[in-house]
Amino acid sequence: MTTPATDDLVLPLPPNAPRVRPNAFTRWLGRTLLRLGGWRMVGEFPDIPKLVLIGAPHSSNWDGIWGLLVKMALGLDIKILGKDALFKVPVMAHFLHRLGVIPIDRSAAHGVVGQMTATIRDADRLWLGIAPEGTRRKVERWKTGFWKIAHGANVPVLPAYFHYPDKVIGIGPPFHLSDDMAADITRIRAWYRPWKGKNHDV
């Protein structure tokens, strides 16, 4: 299944999307490598300052590479989660901060969901990226953390997909959540049904 493409390789960012400091070289590099890889983007980013962005199907390490190149090409500041232990080495901590990684203390009493819910609530702008499958293997059930964070912070879920047959990275419409977690996740997974990952679909 194909989707009409935009006129350019990547999508324009709306005013409220969080951005990194302008860097012409990294944007050029991201666009160049995406173009060499044959990828293009479709869809539209919503003009929303805070949301949880989910990416699926997540079936290969290549998903993270193409996703990072998109982030570079756009100059988009998407935060992802990482173990706080990784930040104990100053050089590594600097590198991870530059990549938009947020340190998470998994031993904290209020847990990862509580930490991220509070972080989003307190931020003026924050897009948090999560792989809802939680693994590159095909799974029957998604992990529920992304829903709990978005619901707790009262922000929408923005679906992004990797469709390898056509080399398309797509952005869908934001999902505004109800109080029924199971119904919301079923609805979102149904939306993903047409898209095929590198090694499996949703």
Secondary structure, DSSP 8 states (H G I E B T S, - for coil): ------SSSS----TTS-B----HHHHHHHHHHHHHHT-EEEE-----SEEEEEEE---STHHHHHHHHHHHHHTB-EEEEEEGGGGSSHHHHHHHHHTTEEEE-TTSTTHHHHHHHHHHHH-SSEEEEE-TT-SSS--SS--SHHHHHHHHHT--EEEEEEEGGGTEEEE---B---S-HHHHHHHHHHHHTT-B-SS-B-
